Amino acid sequence: MEDYPNEEHIVQILETENVTHNVKRFKLSKPDSYKFKPGQATDIVINLPAWKEERRPFTFTSLNDWDNLEFTIKIYDDHNGVTNELGKLRAGDELILHDVFGAINYEGEGVFIAGGAGVTPFIAIFRQLQKDGKLGNNKLIFSNKTSKDIILKDEFENMLGKNFINTLTDEKTLQYDNRKIDENYLKEKIKDLSKYFYICGPDPMIESISEALKKLGVDKSKIVVEQF
């Protein structure tokens, strides 16, 4: 059995709203003196008897100085799992939060590469950089199946402008690329290989992009992935 930390905070859902057709934003009450850094996560439990043993990690998409907590969560409603149940919850329902852990740490200006819901750790990082006036020339390359899957499209466009690059694997449009993020695609899109590269998405994607970057000559110390 896993040795879980004991810290528990019961929080209330204040508001839920759809971000895309299958992603929801949860606004929650914030426990006193609860602190985290952009890119960090916590385990969430639904505070109902049938779900008390089911812990799942989710990344904060709010900033530490906000009055409330926010999570942006992809809902998988094709099976009876935790996110499907989360998708049914409404304002007034309760969740249990645990210790803050893990992180994709921001080390400096670079290229962020995300697949689908893997973009969530980057949301708080970019929001913090914008708040601090330090967005600079950071880029986000975001891979999704279709254009309706792009999480926070308008916000990222406003923050990053031409540095927000989208590629779709299952849909061809005039607006976005229709390519897989592989060695050739990265070679086309990235001119400066000395910067940091932040990768988040499914494990096979993280592995293949890390290998592609190394082949292109990126130092492995400049490749940043989530640490637990």
HUPEPE-V104933 format. One record per residue. N is the residue number from 1. PHI is phi in degrees with one decimal (NA if undefined). PSI is psi as a letter, one per 30 degrees, with the letter a starting at -180 (none if undefined). Layout:
N | PHI | PSI
N | PHI | PSI
This chain:
1 | NA | k
2 | -70.8 | k
3 | -91.2 | j
4 | -85.3 | k
5 | -64.4 | l
6 | -92.1 | f
7 | -60.1 | k
8 | -137.6 | k
9 | -132.7 | k
10 | -85.3 | k
11 | -125.0 | l
12 | -105.5 | k
13 | -74.7 | k
14 | -94.2 | e
15 | -165.3 | k
16 | -131.1 | k
17 | -153.9 | l
18 | -78.0 | k
19 | -100.0 | e
20 | -134.9 | a
21 | -62.7 | f
22 | -137.2 | g
23 | -127.3 | k
24 | -120.8 | k
25 | -100.5 | k
26 | -113.6 | j
27 | -100.2 | k
28 | -124.3 | l
29 | -65.0 | l
30 | -116.0 | k
31 | -62.9 | k
32 | -58.6 | k
33 | 57.6 | g
34 | -83.6 | k
35 | -128.5 | k
36 | -156.7 | l
37 | -110.1 | l
38 | -53.9 | k
39 | 100.5 | f
40 | -87.6 | l
41 | -136.2 | l
42 | -146.6 | l
43 | -81.8 | k
44 | -116.2 | k
45 | -125.7 | k
46 | -77.2 | k
47 | -83.5 | i
48 | -135.0 | k
49 | -49.6 | e
50 | -71.0 | f
51 | -118.2 | g
52 | -62.7 | f
53 | -93.9 | g
54 | -103.0 | j
55 | -103.8 | k
56 | -135.3 | k
57 | -84.4 | k
58 | -138.1 | k
59 | -91.9 | k
60 | -65.9 | k
61 | -110.5 | f
62 | -85.0 | l
63 | -101.6 | l
64 | -61.8 | e
65 | -89.8 | g
66 | -71.6 | l
67 | -73.4 | f
68 | -124.1 | l
69 | -92.9 | l
70 | -138.0 | k
71 | -127.8 | k
72 | -118.3 | j
73 | -125.0 | k
74 | -78.0 | k
75 | -98.6 | j
76 | -97.6 | j
77 | -95.9 | g
78 | -90.3 | f
79 | -151.1 | l
80 | -84.6 | i
81 | -110.1 | a
82 | -63.5 | e
83 | -68.3 | e
84 | -60.3 | e
85 | -69.2 | e
86 | -57.2 | e
87 | -63.1 | f
88 | -89.6 | f
89 | -73.2 | l
90 | -133.5 | l
91 | -54.1 | k
92 | 101.5 | f
93 | -73.2 | l
94 | -116.7 | k
95 | -125.5 | l
96 | -114.5 | k
97 | -103.5 | k
98 | -115.2 | a
99 | -60.4 | l
100 | -81.7 | k
101 | -151.4 | l
102 | 62.0 | l
103 | -179.6 | k
104 | -101.8 | j
105 | -84.6 | k
106 | -77.2 | j
107 | -103.4 | f
108 | 155.3 | l
109 | -56.6 | k
110 | -178.3 | a
111 | -117.8 | k
112 | -98.4 | k
113 | -124.5 | k
114 | -131.3 | k
115 | -118.6 | j
116 | 54.4 | b
117 | -68.0 | f
118 | -63.9 | f
119 | -74.5 | f
120 | -58.7 | e
121 | -63.7 | f
122 | -78.2 | f
123 | -60.6 | e
124 | -67.0 | e
125 | -61.8 | e
126 | -67.6 | e
127 | -62.3 | e
128 | -67.8 | e
129 | -61.0 | e
130 | -63.2 | e
131 | -60.1 | e
132 | -86.8 | f
133 | 68.0 | h
134 | -123.7 | g
135 | -64.7 | e
136 | 52.0 | b
137 | -107.4 | g
138 | -61.0 | k
139 | -120.1 | l
140 | -125.3 | j
141 | -103.4 | j
142 | -122.6 | j
143 | -103.8 | k
144 | -137.9 | l
145 | -70.9 | e
146 | -136.9 | l
147 | -65.7 | f
148 | -74.5 | f
149 | -89.6 | f
150 | -71.4 | j
151 | -77.6 | k
152 | 53.8 | h
153 | -53.5 | e
154 | -65.5 | e
155 | -64.9 | e
156 | -65.8 | e
157 | -62.7 | e
158 | -64.5 | e
159 | -73.3 | e
160 | -109.5 | f
161 | 56.2 | b
162 | -67.1 | f
163 | -84.5 | g
164 | -104.2 | j
165 | -112.3 | k
166 | -111.5 | k
167 | -133.0 | k
168 | -114.7 | k
169 | -89.3 | f
170 | -116.9 | g
171 | -148.0 | k
172 | -104.5 | k
173 | -135.9 | l
174 | -76.0 | f
175 | -78.2 | e
176 | -124.8 | l
177 | -68.5 | l
178 | -126.4 | i
179 | -141.3 | l
180 | -85.8 | k
181 | -79.2 | j
182 | -128.2 | a
183 | -58.6 | e
184 | -64.9 | e
185 | -64.8 | e
186 | -63.5 | e
187 | -61.7 | e
188 | -69.5 | e
189 | -88.6 | f
190 | -119.2 | k
191 | -97.3 | e
192 | -106.4 | j
193 | -91.1 | g
194 | -92.0 | f
195 | -83.2 | l
196 | -80.2 | k
197 | -125.7 | k
198 | -108.3 | k
199 | -125.7 | k
200 | -148.2 | k
201 | 167.0 | a
202 | -60.2 | k
203 | -51.5 | e
204 | -61.5 | e
205 | -67.9 | e
206 | -58.5 | e
207 | -64.4 | e
208 | -68.8 | e
209 | -71.1 | e
210 | -58.7 | e
211 | -65.5 | e
212 | -62.7 | e
213 | -64.5 | e
214 | -62.7 | e
215 | -63.7 | e
216 | -78.8 | f
217 | 104.1 | g
218 | -74.3 | k
219 | -66.3 | k
220 | -62.4 | f
221 | -71.0 | f
222 | -98.1 | g
223 | -100.4 | j
224 | -111.9 | k
225 | -125.8 | l
226 | -66.0 | k
227 | -110.2 | k
228 | -109.2 | none
